[in-house]
Amino acid sequence: MLEPKTLQDVTAALREVYNRATAAGRKRNWDYAIELMLSVILKEPTLEPARQELRNYEAGKSENIGFFGKIIAGISAAFKVPKIRVLAKKDAFKAMYECEKLLGKYLYNWSALNALADAAGSAGAFFISIEALEIIRGKKPNNESNLRKLADYYKEIKDGMSYLRIFQEIGNMHPNDLQVQAEVRSALAFSTMHENKWERDGSTQEKAYHKEEGEAEKLAEGSMHDANLAQILVQKYTKELEEKESSEARRKLAEAYLMLNEYDKAIEQLTTVQEKLGIMDTAIDKLIEKAYVANIDANIKELSQNPDQYEEPETQIRELREHRYQYRFGRAKNRAEIYPNDTQIRYDLAMLYFEADDFDKALEEFQKAKRNPQRRLSCIIHIGRCLENKGQFDMAVIQFKDALSEMQGAPDEKMEPLYYLGTAYEALGENDKAMECFKEIYQNNINYKDVAQKIQKNYK
């Protein structure tokens, strides 16, 4: 099984090409950035940072492709994918590159993504197969055949939790299908087996030890949330660090301290990890933020529950909340400056601008973050809400309708864009269209926001 490579694993010359590609990406010169990054993954197909950047560029380019451009890309794939599948039997990596060239023209090409997943699977690069199928999942979350295929790859790498989550999604699609529910139970057994490692042979004492180790691992992976068991992790990773320095062990130790509400100790461990890396790791930076914010929240809770024990508790609470926002905003802005092409970071910053009612800046950031396939729909809805708050209701209507046109899920998922489409129509004086939106929500969820009051007022 092939593992992803980092920039430290490749030559300086290849890193130089990578840097030129990211520079072109920052200027939104999508075609040139894609061309350069394709040359990088031609030489190093498993270089994960290059693959992530390439997907961002392809998403950016795909946003601006018109109807006929999509048709041409589909026709091209229809001719080439069968040949690529034949090629994959002889040279999987070459087949993968041919798929990448198709995706460079249009990212959301389902046949090319499936062919890439299969070719990568043949090469043992299962993380690439998962990446391709997750893109499909982001756009087609209820495509059961894709979910099952994705689950197979998660099973291949023994990622029990991801395997289980997918089967839980499938199970939710078929709540009354006994065979599917049996598959969910089987997935749960698989997840438990690989998380607990209980299948090992050995004495009762050995199995008890492995059970404790399994509980620690489950706690570390976030599938167990019992704070009483967090002490197991503290002991486990403290002992590991006494024997050998490990950034991963420090990160997990910090997460255990978080569960125990020992925020200063968590921040101390995470800061040490960041210093040893020498560069900002966004995941570590977000954990530091999480610990700091949790500490603020604990102080706010204490002031709220015991106001008689403090002087001017309301003022202190107000100041803490302001400090909380400014702290989160500062870290998010810093991450965006260091990693300007990371669309998830752009999304986080956009949400903070939106929270502060700075709709102009939020709008700009949501437009950048929209290239993220997993955040695309949320970005479209929030772009509409920004426009609505700016009084640009006609343009807001377009955004909400675009979001609804891309949503293939259950009625519950459409509530938010439907509601705001209705309020935009209200502001435009188009009451009949507004009521159509509110009635559709009302028939599925009578308690959604103030829809019931709007319906009753209309009938009166």
One Martini backbone bead per residue (centre of mass of N, CA, C, O) as a GRO file, in nm:
protein
  460
    1MET     BB    1   0.094   0.037   0.025
    2LEU     BB    2   0.066   0.365  -0.045
    3GLU     BB    3   0.205   0.667   0.057
    4PRO     BB    4   0.210   0.982   0.118
    5LYS     BB    5   0.379   1.265   0.017
    6THR     BB    6   0.604   1.517   0.079
    7LEU     BB    7   0.808   1.787   0.020
    8GLN     BB    8   1.055   1.642   0.168
    9ASP     BB    9   1.051   1.386  -0.053
   10VAL     BB   10   1.157   1.587  -0.266
   11THR     BB   11   1.297   1.775  -0.485
   12ALA     BB   12   1.395   2.094  -0.537
   13ALA     BB   13   1.298   2.117  -0.831
   14LEU     BB   14   1.002   2.031  -0.770
   15ARG     BB   15   0.944   2.256  -0.562
   16GLU     BB   16   0.973   2.485  -0.766
   17VAL     BB   17   0.732   2.409  -0.941
   18TYR     BB   18   0.526   2.420  -0.715
   19ASN     BB   19   0.568   2.725  -0.652
   20ARG     BB   20   0.483   2.826  -0.933
   21ALA     BB   21   0.197   2.714  -0.918
   22THR     BB   22   0.101   2.870  -0.664
   23ALA     BB   23   0.147   3.148  -0.786
   24ALA     BB   24  -0.064   3.110  -1.013
   25GLY     BB   25  -0.303   3.048  -0.821
   26ARG     BB   26  -0.311   3.329  -0.677
   27LYS     BB   27  -0.385   3.457  -0.978
   28ARG     BB   28  -0.589   3.262  -1.127
   29ASN     BB   29  -0.405   3.081  -1.325
   30TRP     BB   30  -0.525   2.791  -1.390
   31ASP     BB   31  -0.392   2.660  -1.638
   32TYR     BB   32  -0.096   2.699  -1.547
   33ALA     BB   33  -0.119   2.565  -1.270
   34ILE     BB   34  -0.210   2.289  -1.377
   35GLU     BB   35   0.027   2.229  -1.563
   36LEU     BB   36   0.246   2.232  -1.340
   37MET     BB   37   0.112   2.024  -1.141
   38LEU     BB   38   0.109   1.790  -1.342
   39SER     BB   39   0.421   1.770  -1.364
   40VAL     BB   40   0.455   1.684  -1.072
   41ILE     BB   41   0.263   1.421  -1.064
   42LEU     BB   42   0.415   1.270  -1.285
   43LYS     BB   43   0.666   1.223  -1.087
   44GLU     BB   44   0.461   1.252  -0.812
   45PRO     BB   45   0.164   1.102  -0.752
   46THR     BB   46   0.188   1.108  -0.406
   47LEU     BB   47   0.182   1.422  -0.376
   48GLU     BB   48  -0.031   1.575  -0.170
   49PRO     BB   49  -0.003   1.887  -0.196
   50ALA     BB   50  -0.037   1.885  -0.506
   51ARG     BB   51  -0.319   1.759  -0.512
   52GLN     BB   52  -0.466   1.977  -0.351
   53GLU     BB   53  -0.402   2.217  -0.533
   54LEU     BB   54  -0.515   2.101  -0.795
   55ARG     BB   55  -0.809   2.089  -0.696
   56ASN     BB   56  -0.843   2.392  -0.655
   57TYR     BB   57  -0.792   2.477  -0.949
   58GLU     BB   58  -1.014   2.304  -1.078
   59ALA     BB   59  -1.246   2.434  -0.925
   60GLY     BB   60  -1.199   2.721  -1.028
   61LYS     BB   61  -1.232   2.653  -1.329
   62SER     BB   62  -1.518   2.507  -1.317
   63GLU     BB   63  -1.691   2.759  -1.245
   64ASN     BB   64  -1.631   2.894  -1.556
   65ILE     BB   65  -1.782   2.673  -1.695
   66GLY     BB   66  -1.984   2.611  -1.931
   67PHE     BB   67  -2.205   2.413  -2.077
   68PHE     BB   68  -2.025   2.339  -2.328
   69GLY     BB   69  -1.772   2.267  -2.169
   70LYS     BB   70  -1.897   2.022  -2.027
   71ILE     BB   71  -1.971   1.864  -2.279
   72ILE     BB   72  -1.686   1.836  -2.395
   73ALA     BB   73  -1.564   1.693  -2.149
   74GLY     BB   74  -1.758   1.448  -2.163
   75ILE     BB   75  -1.680   1.350  -2.448
   76SER     BB   76  -1.380   1.309  -2.396
   77ALA     BB   77  -1.421   1.096  -2.172
   78ALA     BB   78  -1.585   0.887  -2.339
   79PHE     BB   79  -1.334   0.821  -2.523
   80LYS     BB   80  -1.090   0.779  -2.297
   81VAL     BB   81  -1.168   0.593  -2.053
   82PRO     BB   82  -1.162   0.310  -2.186
   83LYS     BB   83  -0.853   0.330  -2.249
   84ILE     BB   84  -0.761   0.375  -1.958
   85ARG     BB   85  -0.859   0.100  -1.847
   86VAL     BB   86  -0.665  -0.064  -2.019
   87LEU     BB   87  -0.400   0.074  -1.926
   88ALA     BB   88  -0.420   0.000  -1.616
   89LYS     BB   89  -0.329  -0.304  -1.658
   90LYS     BB   90  -0.023  -0.202  -1.728
   91ASP     BB   91  -0.037   0.129  -1.626
   92ALA     BB   92  -0.152   0.293  -1.361
   93PHE     BB   93   0.001   0.570  -1.359
   94LYS     BB   94  -0.066   0.653  -1.647
   95ALA     BB   95  -0.371   0.644  -1.607
   96MET     BB   96  -0.383   0.858  -1.389
   97TYR     BB   97  -0.273   1.090  -1.566
   98GLU     BB   98  -0.502   1.085  -1.775
   99CYS     BB   99  -0.716   1.163  -1.570
  100GLU     BB  100  -0.593   1.433  -1.481
  101LYS     BB  101  -0.628   1.572  -1.757
  102LEU     BB  102  -0.937   1.568  -1.748
  103LEU     BB  103  -0.967   1.724  -1.475
  104GLY     BB  104  -0.823   1.985  -1.589
  105LYS     BB  105  -1.091   2.060  -1.749
  106TYR     BB  106  -1.296   1.891  -1.540
  107LEU     BB  107  -1.364   1.789  -1.225
  108TYR     BB  108  -1.687   1.690  -1.258
  109ASN     BB  109  -1.591   1.390  -1.374
  110TRP     BB  110  -1.709   1.091  -1.306
  111SER     BB  111  -1.555   0.892  -1.492
  112ALA     BB  112  -1.269   0.996  -1.423
  113LEU     BB  113  -1.283   0.952  -1.116
  114ASN     BB  114  -1.334   0.647  -1.129
  115ALA     BB  115  -1.080   0.576  -1.291
  116LEU     BB  116  -0.882   0.685  -1.083
  117ALA     BB  117  -0.965   0.504  -0.848
  118ASP     BB  118  -0.895   0.234  -0.992
  119ALA     BB  119  -0.599   0.289  -1.063
  120ALA     BB  120  -0.503   0.350  -0.774
  121GLY     BB  121  -0.586   0.077  -0.662
  122SER     BB  122  -0.389  -0.089  -0.842
  123ALA     BB  123  -0.134   0.077  -0.710
  124GLY     BB  124  -0.206   0.126  -0.388
  125ALA     BB  125  -0.346   0.430  -0.388
  126PHE     BB  126  -0.601   0.473  -0.182
  127PHE     BB  127  -0.604   0.781  -0.117
  128ILE     BB  128  -0.680   0.857  -0.411
  129SER     BB  129  -0.943   0.708  -0.433
  130ILE     BB  130  -1.079   0.859  -0.201
  131GLU     BB  131  -1.053   1.145  -0.312
  132ALA     BB  132  -1.226   1.100  -0.569
  133LEU     BB  133  -1.491   0.993  -0.421
  134GLU     BB  134  -1.529   1.246  -0.236
  135ILE     BB  135  -1.604   1.438  -0.463
  136ILE     BB  136  -1.863   1.293  -0.536
  137ARG     BB  137  -1.989   1.303  -0.253
  138GLY     BB  138  -2.007   1.618  -0.237
  139LYS     BB  139  -2.223   1.620  -0.489
  140LYS     BB  140  -2.328   1.297  -0.423
  141PRO     BB  141  -2.437   1.187  -0.123
  142ASN     BB  142  -2.671   0.964  -0.251
  143ASN     BB  143  -2.464   0.776  -0.394
  144GLU     BB  144  -2.448   0.450  -0.335
  145SER     BB  145  -2.226   0.333  -0.519
  146ASN     BB  146  -2.008   0.530  -0.419
  147LEU     BB  147  -2.021   0.463  -0.118
  148ARG     BB  148  -1.942   0.163  -0.146
  149LYS     BB  149  -1.671   0.209  -0.283
  150LEU     BB  150  -1.552   0.383  -0.058
  151ALA     BB  151  -1.579   0.174   0.168
  152ASP     BB  152  -1.379  -0.031   0.048
  153TYR     BB  153  -1.128   0.154   0.082
  154TYR     BB  154  -1.149   0.189   0.387
  155LYS     BB  155  -1.118  -0.113   0.440
  156GLU     BB  156  -0.839  -0.151   0.312
  157ILE     BB  157  -0.711   0.064   0.538
  158LYS     BB  158  -0.866   0.023   0.814
  159ASP     BB  159  -1.105   0.250   0.839
  160GLY     BB  160  -1.352   0.201   1.050
  161MET     BB  161  -1.502   0.475   1.088
  162SER     BB  162  -1.551   0.549   0.789
  163TYR     BB  163  -1.695   0.288   0.717
  164LEU     BB  164  -1.930   0.326   0.916
  165ARG     BB  165  -2.038   0.606   0.829
  166ILE     BB  166  -2.129   0.516   0.547
  167PHE     BB  167  -2.329   0.294   0.644
  168GLN     BB  168  -2.505   0.491   0.799
  169GLU     BB  169  -2.596   0.647   0.551
  170ILE     BB  170  -2.723   0.407   0.408
  171GLY     BB  171  -2.916   0.333   0.640
  172ASN     BB  172  -3.076   0.608   0.627
  173MET     BB  173  -3.188   0.538   0.332
  174HIS     BB  174  -3.272   0.228   0.470
  175PRO     BB  175  -3.453   0.177   0.747
  176ASN     BB  176  -3.634  -0.098   0.631
  177ASP     BB  177  -3.373  -0.258   0.550
  178LEU     BB  178  -3.244  -0.547   0.668
  179GLN     BB  179  -2.985  -0.583   0.501
  180VAL     BB  180  -2.864  -0.305   0.552
  181GLN     BB  181  -2.866  -0.322   0.865
  182ALA     BB  182  -2.667  -0.560   0.865
  183GLU     BB  183  -2.433  -0.399   0.739
  184VAL     BB  184  -2.405  -0.199   0.969
  185ARG     BB  185  -2.333  -0.409   1.185
  186SER     BB  186  -2.083  -0.510   1.037
  187ALA     BB  187  -1.934  -0.236   1.039
  188LEU     BB  188  -1.923  -0.214   1.345
  189ALA     BB  189  -1.752  -0.468   1.388
  190PHE     BB  190  -1.512  -0.374   1.220
  191SER     BB  191  -1.452  -0.117   1.380
  192THR     BB  192  -1.411  -0.251   1.655
  193MET     BB  193  -1.183  -0.446   1.577
  194HIS     BB  194  -0.979  -0.211   1.475
  195GLU     BB  195  -0.986  -0.042   1.741
  196ASN     BB  196  -0.940  -0.270   1.974
  197LYS     BB  197  -0.773  -0.535   1.899
  198TRP     BB  198  -0.925  -0.813   2.011
  199GLU     BB  199  -0.816  -1.046   1.805
  200ARG     BB  200  -0.593  -1.109   1.971
  201ASP     BB  201  -0.382  -1.313   2.102
  202GLY     BB  202  -0.397  -1.436   2.446
  203SER     BB  203  -0.416  -1.354   2.745
  204THR     BB  204  -0.608  -1.200   2.966
  205GLN     BB  205  -0.399  -0.979   3.027
  206GLU     BB  206  -0.343  -0.902   2.732
  207LYS     BB  207  -0.636  -0.828   2.661
  208ALA     BB  208  -0.665  -0.606   2.869
  209TYR     BB  209  -0.444  -0.433   2.753
  210HIS     BB  210  -0.565  -0.405   2.464
  211LYS     BB  211  -0.825  -0.272   2.557
  212GLU     BB  212  -0.694  -0.021   2.673
  213GLU     BB  213  -0.559   0.058   2.408
  214GLY     BB  214  -0.824   0.078   2.250
  215GLU     BB  215  -0.951   0.302   2.419
  216ALA     BB  216  -0.731   0.506   2.361
  217GLU     BB  217  -0.768   0.513   2.055
  218LYS     BB  218  -1.066   0.593   2.050
  219LEU     BB  219  -1.024   0.853   2.203
  220ALA     BB  220  -0.818   0.975   1.999
  221GLU     BB  221  -1.031   0.950   1.745
  222GLY     BB  222  -1.328   1.043   1.876
  223SER     BB  223  -1.518   0.775   1.964
  224MET     BB  224  -1.459   0.878   2.259
  225HIS     BB  225  -1.606   1.089   2.552
  226ASP     BB  226  -1.469   0.999   2.823
  227ALA     BB  227  -1.312   1.172   3.068
  228ASN     BB  228  -1.228   0.933   3.257
  229LEU     BB  229  -1.046   0.805   3.013
  230ALA     BB  230  -0.829   1.028   2.954
  231GLN     BB  231  -0.610   0.927   3.153
  232ILE     BB  232  -0.506   0.704   2.973
  233LEU     BB  233  -0.373   0.894   2.772
  234VAL     BB  234  -0.183   1.045   2.955
  235GLN     BB  235  -0.020   0.794   3.035
  236LYS     BB  236   0.054   0.688   2.757
  237TYR     BB  237   0.195   0.957   2.632
  238THR     BB  238   0.391   1.016   2.860
  239LYS     BB  239   0.548   0.753   2.831
  240GLU     BB  240   0.632   0.785   2.536
  241LEU     BB  241   0.791   1.059   2.583
  242GLU     BB  242   1.005   0.934   2.774
  243GLU     BB  243   1.120   0.742   2.540
  244LYS     BB  244   0.999   0.936   2.291
  245GLU     BB  245   0.991   1.169   2.064
  246SER     BB  246   0.650   1.303   1.969
  247SER     BB  247   0.421   1.486   1.802
  248GLU     BB  248   0.178   1.294   1.808
  249ALA     BB  249   0.177   1.244   2.114
  250ARG     BB  250   0.138   1.543   2.191
  251ARG     BB  251  -0.132   1.583   2.052
  252LYS     BB  252  -0.286   1.360   2.211
  253LEU     BB  253  -0.230   1.477   2.487
  254ALA     BB  254  -0.377   1.743   2.439
  255GLU     BB  255  -0.658   1.616   2.391
  256ALA     BB  256  -0.678   1.498   2.674
  257TYR     BB  257  -0.663   1.767   2.826
  258LEU     BB  258  -0.920   1.879   2.702
  259MET     BB  259  -1.112   1.666   2.835
  260LEU     BB  260  -0.999   1.773   3.130
  261ASN     BB  261  -0.973   2.096   3.120
  262GLU     BB  262  -0.647   2.135   3.056
  263TYR     BB  263  -0.554   2.395   2.875
  264ASP     BB  264  -0.258   2.474   2.935
  265LYS     BB  265  -0.137   2.193   2.872
  266ALA     BB  266  -0.233   2.177   2.583
  267ILE     BB  267  -0.088   2.431   2.476
  268GLU     BB  268   0.199   2.343   2.549
  269GLN     BB  269   0.211   2.095   2.360
  270LEU     BB  270   0.135   2.238   2.090
  271THR     BB  271   0.362   2.448   2.089
  272THR     BB  272   0.590   2.242   2.073
  273VAL     BB  273   0.511   2.126   1.802
  274GLN     BB  274   0.527   2.389   1.637
  275GLU     BB  275   0.828   2.448   1.696
  276LYS     BB  276   0.943   2.181   1.571
  277LEU     BB  277   0.838   2.231   1.280
  278GLY     BB  278   0.871   2.562   1.194
  279ILE     BB  279   0.569   2.557   1.100
  280MET     BB  280   0.252   2.595   1.007
  281ASP     BB  281  -0.005   2.397   1.143
  282THR     BB  282  -0.336   2.404   1.109
  283ALA     BB  283  -0.426   2.182   1.305
  284ILE     BB  284  -0.268   2.289   1.549
  285ASP     BB  285  -0.375   2.578   1.550
  286LYS     BB  286  -0.674   2.491   1.602
  287LEU     BB  287  -0.617   2.354   1.876
  288ILE     BB  288  -0.519   2.602   2.021
  289GLU     BB  289  -0.779   2.757   1.981
  290LYS     BB  290  -0.966   2.557   2.121
  291ALA     BB  291  -0.836   2.579   2.403
  292TYR     BB  292  -0.864   2.885   2.446
  293VAL     BB  293  -1.174   2.903   2.403
  294ALA     BB  294  -1.252   2.702   2.625
  295ASN     BB  295  -1.148   2.879   2.854
  296ILE     BB  296  -1.336   3.117   2.805
  297ASP     BB  297  -1.604   2.958   2.829
  298ALA     BB  298  -1.559   2.875   3.124
  299ASN     BB  299  -1.565   3.166   3.234
  300ILE     BB  300  -1.846   3.243   3.134
  301LYS     BB  301  -1.996   3.021   3.286
  302GLU     BB  302  -1.914   3.107   3.569
  303LEU     BB  303  -2.036   3.395   3.558
  304SER     BB  304  -2.331   3.303   3.491
  305GLN     BB  305  -2.373   3.103   3.749
  306ASN     BB  306  -2.190   3.324   3.953
  307PRO     BB  307  -2.252   3.650   3.982
  308ASP     BB  308  -2.224   3.713   4.303
  309GLN     BB  309  -1.891   3.655   4.299
  310TYR     BB  310  -1.881   3.915   4.108
  311GLU     BB  311  -1.769   4.193   3.945
  312GLU     BB  312  -1.928   4.281   3.684
  313PRO     BB  313  -2.020   4.024   3.500
  314GLU     BB  314  -2.135   4.144   3.234
  315THR     BB  315  -1.879   4.291   3.148
  316GLN     BB  316  -1.694   4.043   3.143
  317ILE     BB  317  -1.853   3.882   2.935
  318ARG     BB  318  -1.837   4.087   2.707
  319GLU     BB  319  -1.525   4.097   2.692
  320LEU     BB  320  -1.480   3.794   2.640
  321ARG     BB  321  -1.639   3.777   2.373
  322GLU     BB  322  -1.466   3.981   2.221
  323HIS     BB  323  -1.198   3.834   2.261
  324ARG     BB  324  -1.282   3.572   2.126
  325TYR     BB  325  -1.325   3.688   1.844
  326GLN     BB  326  -1.048   3.827   1.800
  327TYR     BB  327  -0.884   3.571   1.827
  328ARG     BB  328  -1.011   3.406   1.598
  329PHE     BB  329  -0.963   3.617   1.376
  330GLY     BB  330  -0.653   3.634   1.394
  331ARG     BB  331  -0.595   3.336   1.325
  332ALA     BB  332  -0.749   3.319   1.058
  333LYS     BB  333  -0.592   3.545   0.911
  334ASN     BB  334  -0.312   3.418   0.937
  335ARG     BB  335  -0.374   3.159   0.780
  336ALA     BB  336  -0.455   3.305   0.513
  337GLU     BB  337  -0.172   3.437   0.466
  338ILE     BB  338  -0.011   3.163   0.452
  339TYR     BB  339  -0.285   3.008   0.311
  340PRO     BB  340  -0.449   3.134   0.041
  341ASN     BB  341  -0.547   2.838  -0.103
  342ASP     BB  342  -0.717   2.757   0.142
  343THR     BB  343  -1.055   2.700   0.146
  344GLN     BB  344  -1.113   2.639   0.445
  345ILE     BB  345  -0.987   2.894   0.559
  346ARG     BB  346  -1.169   3.088   0.403
  347TYR     BB  347  -1.430   2.989   0.531
  348ASP     BB  348  -1.368   3.057   0.825
  349LEU     BB  349  -1.331   3.363   0.774
  350ALA     BB  350  -1.611   3.416   0.653
  351MET     BB  351  -1.775   3.338   0.909
  352LEU     BB  352  -1.658   3.568   1.084
  353TYR     BB  353  -1.756   3.803   0.914
  354PHE     BB  354  -2.054   3.723   0.931
  355GLU     BB  355  -2.077   3.738   1.243
  356ALA     BB  356  -1.988   4.063   1.217
  357ASP     BB  357  -2.143   4.193   0.964
  358ASP     BB  358  -1.915   4.169   0.725
  359PHE     BB  359  -2.033   4.133   0.410
  360ASP     BB  360  -1.812   4.212   0.211
  361LYS     BB  361  -1.584   4.021   0.319
  362ALA     BB  362  -1.748   3.763   0.321
  363LEU     BB  363  -1.807   3.753   0.020
  364GLU     BB  364  -1.515   3.728  -0.077
  365GLU     BB  365  -1.449   3.460   0.080
  366PHE     BB  366  -1.676   3.278  -0.031
  367GLN     BB  367  -1.580   3.294  -0.326
  368LYS     BB  368  -1.313   3.143  -0.265
  369ALA     BB  369  -1.436   2.887  -0.106
  370LYS     BB  370  -1.616   2.759  -0.341
  371ARG     BB  371  -1.388   2.552  -0.444
  372ASN     BB  372  -1.493   2.379  -0.222
  373PRO     BB  373  -1.679   2.099  -0.245
  374GLN     BB  374  -1.778   2.083   0.067
  375ARG     BB  375  -1.855   2.420   0.067
  376ARG     BB  376  -2.022   2.524  -0.171
  377LEU     BB  377  -2.319   2.542  -0.071
  378SER     BB  378  -2.268   2.720   0.175
  379CYS     BB  379  -2.151   2.956   0.011
  380ILE     BB  380  -2.394   3.021  -0.163
  381ILE     BB  381  -2.586   3.083   0.070
  382HIS     BB  382  -2.403   3.309   0.201
  383ILE     BB  383  -2.399   3.493  -0.039
  384GLY     BB  384  -2.701   3.545  -0.033
  385ARG     BB  385  -2.705   3.662   0.259
  386CYS     BB  386  -2.522   3.898   0.203
  387LEU     BB  387  -2.696   4.031  -0.015
  388GLU     BB  388  -2.946   4.061   0.163
  389ASN     BB  389  -2.805   4.244   0.381
  390LYS     BB  390  -2.740   4.461   0.137
  391GLY     BB  391  -3.019   4.471  -0.047
  392GLN     BB  392  -2.962   4.239  -0.286
  393PHE     BB  393  -3.219   4.050  -0.369
  394ASP     BB  394  -3.193   3.959  -0.667
  395MET     BB  395  -2.912   3.819  -0.625
  396ALA     BB  396  -2.997   3.631  -0.396
  397VAL     BB  397  -3.195   3.458  -0.555
  398ILE     BB  398  -2.987   3.326  -0.741
  399GLN     BB  399  -2.828   3.176  -0.520
  400PHE     BB  400  -3.060   3.005  -0.397
  401LYS     BB  401  -3.134   2.863  -0.664
  402ASP     BB  402  -2.859   2.734  -0.710
  403ALA     BB  403  -2.855   2.564  -0.455
  404LEU     BB  404  -3.117   2.401  -0.514
  405SER     BB  405  -3.017   2.279  -0.791
  406GLU     BB  406  -2.776   2.108  -0.628
  407MET     BB  407  -2.992   1.966  -0.454
  408GLN     BB  408  -3.052   1.599  -0.374
  409GLY     BB  409  -3.174   1.578  -0.108
  410ALA     BB  410  -3.342   1.615   0.151
  411PRO     BB  411  -3.565   1.847   0.265
  412ASP     BB  412  -3.394   1.945   0.512
  413GLU     BB  413  -3.155   2.063   0.328
  414LYS     BB  414  -3.357   2.302   0.195
  415MET     BB  415  -3.448   2.504   0.412
  416GLU     BB  416  -3.250   2.742   0.408
  417PRO     BB  417  -3.271   2.841   0.106
  418LEU     BB  418  -3.582   2.861   0.109
  419TYR     BB  419  -3.614   3.073   0.327
  420TYR     BB  420  -3.431   3.299   0.194
  421LEU     BB  421  -3.589   3.311  -0.063
  422GLY     BB  422  -3.850   3.408   0.071
  423THR     BB  423  -3.734   3.674   0.199
  424ALA     BB  424  -3.649   3.797  -0.071
  425TYR     BB  425  -3.929   3.805  -0.197
  426GLU     BB  426  -4.052   3.984   0.018
  427ALA     BB  427  -3.865   4.232  -0.035
  428LEU     BB  428  -3.975   4.238  -0.348
  429GLY     BB  429  -4.302   4.178  -0.328
  430GLU     BB  430  -4.322   3.847  -0.379
  431ASN     BB  431  -4.548   3.676  -0.211
  432ASP     BB  432  -4.617   3.416  -0.368
  433LYS     BB  433  -4.324   3.305  -0.381
  434ALA     BB  434  -4.276   3.305  -0.079
  435MET     BB  435  -4.508   3.106  -0.002
  436GLU     BB  436  -4.399   2.862  -0.154
  437CYS     BB  437  -4.155   2.828   0.029
  438PHE     BB  438  -4.298   2.814   0.312
  439LYS     BB  439  -4.487   2.574   0.245
  440GLU     BB  440  -4.269   2.363   0.195
  441ILE     BB  441  -4.161   2.377   0.481
  442TYR     BB  442  -4.425   2.336   0.647
  443GLN     BB  443  -4.474   2.034   0.535
  444ASN     BB  444  -4.193   1.935   0.689
  445ASN     BB  445  -4.152   2.198   0.910
  446ILE     BB  446  -4.335   2.381   1.136
  447ASN     BB  447  -4.065   2.478   1.328
  448TYR     BB  448  -3.930   2.660   1.123
  449LYS     BB  449  -3.874   2.912   1.259
  450ASP     BB  450  -4.129   3.156   1.126
  451VAL     BB  451  -4.325   3.003   0.928
  452ALA     BB  452  -4.597   2.974   1.076
  453GLN     BB  453  -4.649   3.281   1.103
  454LYS     BB  454  -4.643   3.345   0.801
  455ILE     BB  455  -4.879   3.165   0.719
  456GLN     BB  456  -5.097   3.279   0.911
  457LYS     BB  457  -5.079   3.570   0.812
  458ASN     BB  458  -5.162   3.513   0.519
  459TYR     BB  459  -5.448   3.392   0.580
  460LYS     BB  460  -5.549   3.652   0.740
   0.00000   0.00000   0.00000
